[in-house]
Amino acid sequence: MACHAPAAGFGFDAAQACIELIRSKQNIMSRNIDCQGSCSHHDANTPHHDDHDASPSSTSRRRFLQSAAAAAAAGSAPYVHAQAQTPPAHASVARATVPPRAVKLDINGRAYTLQIEPRVTLLDALREYAGLMGTKKGCGRGQCGACTVLANGRRINSCLTLAVMHEGDAITTIEGLASNGTLSPVQRAFIEQDAFQCGYCTPGQICSATALLTEFDAGAASTVTADVRRRPPQLTQEEIRERMSGNICRCGAYVNIVAAVQSVHRGTVGSGTGDTYTTFVIKTSDVA
């Protein structure tokens, strides 16, 4: 016979309750069998009393009911106790903060001494402390390339590096590409080829394209280069797309960006449109 009782972990002996139930059932069944055999000689018309239903079965039923009541009370006790308990308050952990320190950065040929914490990224140092808002904050995870700047001529995602790691490095942002108010060839090519729309990703695109041309001239191969052991023969559209794949343009101006990079590489950039460095900064950095 199956006996379904609460688990023993609730504070009572569930097995004992099951045993009592089985034992009482067996006693009742055995006495009924004995009564059918021993009472067969009695006259059918003579009334007789079933003595077996008096005390033994009543005692078994009483013991069973007592065990069931005890099991129900013990089973509900842990839930009541758990509801009455209040979770202990976690003690607040005091964390020591690292005070700001002086960090010296060389940005666009100018020395900056910034009082920043060691955890400040280079992107935040440029925008929030140095006041150079041309470098954009996009994803914050190094996936969109909007924060691309040049560190010693190599392009990096400024959101993924700390400012203190670049003390002594020459940092170049979009504000430092022009010289004496004259736009760089890449900047002029982007304007001539209409290689931007909203302009939010344009600073990172231009910095990345500038480094791309330097890397190609130095003989650096890419994953689409046929023979990585040799200098790429020419800067094809496929090479440009691969090398610029870390910079996302949500406006979809990729065709014009490739054309701008090819224009600079071939040396076919025009004399410009007369736009000055200040005009270019207004166009790109005013986008929130």
Backbone torsions as a table, in degrees:
resi	resn	phi	psi	omega
1	MET	NA	133.0	-179.5
2	ALA	-81.0	140.8	178.8
3	CYS	-128.3	118.8	-178.8
4	HIS	-104.8	109.0	-179.3
5	ALA	-129.9	157.3	177.0
6	PRO	-59.4	159.4	-177.3
7	ALA	-66.1	151.6	-177.9
8	ALA	-68.3	-18.4	-178.7
9	GLY	-69.4	-6.3	-179.0
10	PHE	-84.2	2.0	172.9
11	GLY	107.6	12.1	176.6
12	PHE	-142.8	166.7	-178.1
13	ASP	-89.4	95.9	-178.9
14	ALA	-68.4	-32.5	179.3
15	ALA	-63.5	-38.2	179.2
16	GLN	-63.7	-39.5	178.5
17	ALA	-63.6	-40.3	178.2
18	CYS	-64.5	-40.1	179.6
19	ILE	-63.3	-42.8	179.3
20	GLU	-61.6	-40.8	179.8
21	LEU	-64.7	-45.0	179.9
22	ILE	-64.5	-42.1	-177.3
23	ARG	-64.7	-41.7	-179.7
24	SER	-65.8	-39.1	177.3
25	LYS	-63.2	-43.5	-179.2
26	GLN	-65.2	-39.0	178.9
27	ASN	-62.7	-43.5	-179.3
28	ILE	-64.4	-43.9	-178.8
29	MET	-65.8	-41.2	-179.3
30	SER	-66.6	-38.6	179.9
31	ARG	-69.7	-34.3	176.5
32	ASN	-65.6	-38.1	178.4
33	ILE	-66.8	-44.0	179.3
34	ASP	-62.1	-37.1	-178.2
35	CYS	-67.7	-38.3	179.9
36	GLN	-65.6	-32.5	-179.0
37	GLY	-82.4	-42.9	-173.4
38	SER	-81.3	-23.4	-175.7
39	CYS	-98.5	11.9	-177.4
40	SER	-72.0	-22.1	-177.3
41	HIS	-81.8	-10.9	179.2
42	HIS	-69.4	150.2	176.9
43	ASP	-68.4	137.4	-178.4
44	ALA	-64.8	-28.0	-178.9
45	ASN	-87.6	-8.2	-178.3
46	THR	-88.7	119.5	178.5
47	PRO	-68.3	138.6	178.3
48	HIS	-138.8	157.6	-177.0
49	HIS	-103.0	137.3	177.7
50	ASP	-84.4	96.7	-178.2
51	ASP	-68.9	-18.7	-177.6
52	HIS	-73.4	-17.8	-179.5
53	ASP	-89.2	1.7	-173.7
54	ALA	-81.3	-80.6	-172.1
55	SER	-97.9	-43.7	-174.7
56	PRO	-62.4	-48.2	-178.3
57	SER	-67.7	-36.9	178.2
58	SER	-63.4	-38.3	178.8
59	THR	-66.1	-40.5	179.6
60	SER	-65.1	-42.2	178.5
61	ARG	-63.5	-40.8	-179.6
62	ARG	-63.3	-43.0	179.4
63	ARG	-65.2	-38.2	178.3
64	PHE	-64.8	-45.1	179.8
65	LEU	-64.0	-38.4	178.2
66	GLN	-65.0	-40.9	179.2
67	SER	-66.4	-40.0	179.0
68	ALA	-65.6	-41.0	178.6
69	ALA	-64.4	-41.0	179.4
70	ALA	-65.6	-38.0	179.1
71	ALA	-65.2	-42.2	179.5
72	ALA	-65.1	-41.5	-179.8
73	ALA	-67.0	-42.1	-180.0
74	ALA	-69.0	-32.2	179.7
75	GLY	-68.9	-33.9	-179.7
76	SER	-84.7	-14.8	-177.0
77	ALA	-63.2	-44.3	-179.7
78	PRO	-62.4	-34.8	179.8
79	TYR	-67.6	-41.6	177.4
80	VAL	-64.3	-40.7	-179.7
81	HIS	-66.5	-37.8	-179.9
82	ALA	-68.0	-36.6	179.1
83	GLN	-70.7	-31.3	-178.7
84	ALA	-75.4	-26.0	-178.9
85	GLN	-74.5	142.7	175.5
86	THR	-105.7	134.3	-179.3
87	PRO	-61.7	139.4	179.7
88	PRO	-66.2	139.3	180.0
89	ALA	-71.9	129.8	179.5
90	HIS	-76.0	130.2	179.3
91	ALA	-70.9	132.1	179.8
92	SER	-68.2	133.3	-178.8
93	VAL	-92.4	120.4	179.1
94	ALA	-80.6	121.8	-179.3
95	ARG	-109.2	127.8	-179.3
96	ALA	-75.8	131.0	178.5
97	THR	-91.1	145.1	178.5
98	VAL	-87.1	123.3	-177.4
99	PRO	-68.5	153.2	176.7
100	PRO	-60.8	152.6	178.7
101	ARG	-135.1	162.3	-179.3
102	ALA	-78.5	123.1	178.4
103	VAL	-119.0	123.6	-178.7
104	LYS	-98.6	122.1	-179.3
105	LEU	-125.0	143.0	175.0
106	ASP	-101.9	102.7	-175.2
107	ILE	-117.0	119.2	178.4
108	ASN	54.8	37.8	178.8
109	GLY	78.4	8.5	-179.9
110	ARG	-121.1	139.1	-179.0
111	ALA	-83.6	130.7	177.4
112	TYR	-121.2	136.7	171.0
113	THR	-116.9	109.1	-173.9
114	LEU	-111.9	133.6	175.0
115	GLN	-90.5	96.6	-175.9
116	ILE	-134.9	160.5	175.2
117	GLU	-78.9	154.8	-179.2
118	PRO	-61.6	-21.0	-177.8
119	ARG	-83.5	-3.9	-177.0
120	VAL	-73.4	130.5	178.4
121	THR	-74.6	162.7	177.6
122	LEU	-63.8	-35.7	178.1
123	LEU	-61.0	-47.3	179.2
124	ASP	-67.4	-34.6	177.7
125	ALA	-64.4	-39.6	179.9
126	LEU	-67.7	-44.5	-174.1
127	ARG	-82.4	-49.3	-170.5
128	GLU	-87.1	-26.4	-175.4
129	TYR	-110.0	-42.2	179.5
130	ALA	-86.5	-14.5	177.8
131	GLY	75.7	19.0	178.6
132	LEU	-96.7	97.1	-171.7
133	MET	-89.5	1.3	-179.2
134	GLY	-66.7	-35.7	177.2
135	THR	-73.9	125.3	-172.3
136	LYS	-96.3	150.1	174.1
137	LYS	-101.8	112.6	-178.1
138	GLY	-104.2	-93.9	-175.4
139	CYS	-86.7	-25.9	-175.9
140	GLY	75.6	9.7	-177.6
141	ARG	-128.0	8.4	179.8
142	GLY	73.9	23.1	-176.2
143	GLN	-104.5	-24.0	-174.2
144	CYS	-101.3	-26.1	178.1
145	GLY	82.2	4.5	-179.6
146	ALA	-66.3	-21.9	-177.1
147	CYS	-96.4	14.4	-175.4
148	THR	-63.4	129.2	172.9
149	VAL	-133.3	175.1	179.7
150	LEU	-108.4	129.6	175.1
151	ALA	-119.0	109.8	-174.8
152	ASN	55.4	37.2	177.4
153	GLY	86.9	-7.3	-179.5
154	ARG	-104.2	139.3	-178.6
155	ARG	-79.0	138.1	179.2
156	ILE	-140.0	158.8	172.0
157	ASN	-89.0	110.9	-174.2
158	SER	-70.9	-13.1	178.2
159	CYS	-80.6	-12.3	-176.7
160	LEU	-107.0	8.4	-179.1
161	THR	-133.5	150.9	-179.6
162	LEU	-87.8	148.8	-178.6
163	ALA	-65.3	-36.5	-177.6
164	VAL	-65.4	-18.6	-179.7
165	MET	-77.7	-9.0	-174.6
166	HIS	-117.4	23.1	171.8
167	GLU	-65.9	127.1	-177.9
168	GLY	92.6	-10.8	177.3
169	ASP	-86.0	153.2	175.7
170	ALA	-91.8	106.4	-178.3
171	ILE	-95.1	129.9	178.2
172	THR	-122.2	124.1	176.6
173	THR	-108.0	-176.8	179.7
174	ILE	-61.4	-28.9	-179.9
175	GLU	-70.8	-19.4	-175.3
176	GLY	-100.8	5.5	-178.5
177	LEU	-80.6	-31.6	179.0
178	ALA	-76.9	155.7	-179.4
179	SER	-128.6	117.5	178.8
180	ASN	54.5	41.9	177.7
181	GLY	80.1	2.6	179.9
182	THR	-103.9	128.0	-178.7
183	LEU	-66.0	149.0	176.4
184	SER	-71.8	162.2	178.6
185	PRO	-55.8	-38.7	179.9
186	VAL	-66.9	-41.6	178.0
187	GLN	-62.1	-43.0	179.3
188	ARG	-65.6	-38.9	179.9
189	ALA	-65.3	-38.3	178.4
190	PHE	-63.7	-37.6	178.2
191	ILE	-70.4	-45.4	-177.9
192	GLU	-64.6	-37.6	-177.4
193	GLN	-91.2	2.9	-179.5
194	ASP	53.3	50.9	-172.9
195	ALA	-89.3	28.9	176.2
196	PHE	-158.4	158.9	176.2
197	GLN	-125.2	-73.6	179.7
198	CYS	-76.7	-26.6	176.6
199	GLY	87.6	-1.9	-176.4
200	TYR	-67.7	-41.7	-178.3
201	CYS	-88.0	-6.2	-172.5
202	THR	-60.4	-42.0	177.7
203	PRO	-57.6	-43.9	177.6
204	GLY	-67.3	-37.3	178.6
205	GLN	-63.7	-42.8	-177.8
206	ILE	-68.5	-42.8	177.7
207	CYS	-63.0	-40.6	179.3
208	SER	-67.0	-40.9	178.7
209	ALA	-65.3	-37.2	178.1
210	THR	-61.9	-45.2	178.5
211	ALA	-69.2	-33.8	179.2
212	LEU	-58.3	-46.4	-178.6
213	LEU	-64.6	-37.9	177.8
214	THR	-66.0	-42.0	179.4
215	GLU	-64.3	-41.1	-179.8
216	PHE	-66.4	-41.4	178.7
217	ASP	-64.2	-27.8	178.6
218	ALA	-82.3	-3.4	177.0
219	GLY	90.5	14.2	179.5
220	ALA	-71.1	133.7	179.4
221	ALA	-92.3	167.1	176.7
222	SER	-125.9	-178.9	-177.8
223	THR	-71.0	-16.4	178.6
224	VAL	-99.6	1.9	177.1
225	THR	-69.8	132.2	-175.7
226	ALA	-61.2	-45.5	-179.4
227	ASP	-129.2	104.4	-175.8
228	VAL	-70.1	-11.3	179.6
229	ARG	-82.2	-10.3	-177.5
230	ARG	-123.9	158.7	177.7
231	ARG	-64.2	134.0	177.9
232	PRO	-58.5	133.5	-176.1
233	PRO	-65.4	-38.7	-178.9
234	GLN	-153.9	157.5	-179.3
235	LEU	-90.0	89.5	-178.2
236	THR	-81.3	171.4	177.0
237	GLN	-62.8	-36.0	177.9
238	GLU	-64.5	-40.9	177.2
239	GLU	-63.3	-42.3	-178.2
240	ILE	-65.4	-44.0	-179.7
241	ARG	-61.1	-41.7	179.6
242	GLU	-67.0	-43.9	-176.8
243	ARG	-72.9	-21.4	178.0
244	MET	-102.1	10.6	-174.5
245	SER	-67.7	-16.8	178.4
246	GLY	-81.1	-2.0	179.6
247	ASN	-115.7	120.0	-176.9
248	ILE	-98.6	135.5	173.2
249	CYS	-116.4	106.8	-177.2
250	ARG	-72.6	-16.0	175.4
251	CYS	-81.5	-14.9	176.8
252	GLY	80.1	34.9	-179.3
253	ALA	-91.9	33.4	-173.9
254	TYR	-65.0	-39.4	-178.8
255	VAL	-61.3	-42.4	179.9
256	ASN	-72.3	-32.1	177.3
257	ILE	-65.8	-43.9	177.2
258	VAL	-61.3	-41.8	179.1
259	ALA	-63.9	-37.1	178.7
260	ALA	-65.7	-42.2	179.9
261	VAL	-66.1	-41.9	177.7
262	GLN	-64.3	-35.8	179.1
263	SER	-62.9	-41.9	178.5
264	VAL	-67.4	-41.9	-177.8
265	HIS	-64.1	-37.3	-179.4
266	ARG	-83.3	-9.7	-179.7
267	GLY	75.1	27.6	-177.5
268	THR	-104.1	17.0	178.4
269	VAL	-69.7	132.8	-178.6
270	GLY	-70.4	-172.9	-178.5
271	SER	-76.6	-2.8	179.3
272	GLY	98.9	174.9	-177.8
273	THR	-107.8	6.3	-178.8
274	GLY	88.6	-1.1	177.6
275	ASP	-69.0	137.6	179.2
276	THR	-94.6	173.4	179.8
277	TYR	-61.1	-41.0	-179.1
278	THR	-63.7	-41.6	179.1
279	THR	-62.4	-39.9	-179.4
280	PHE	-65.1	-40.5	180.0
281	VAL	-63.4	-40.4	179.1
282	ILE	-62.9	-38.0	-177.9
283	LYS	-67.8	-35.6	-172.5
284	THR	-98.8	-34.3	-171.6
285	SER	-94.3	-6.7	178.2
286	ASP	-81.4	-5.6	177.9
287	VAL	-79.2	121.9	-175.1
288	ALA	-72.9	NA	NA
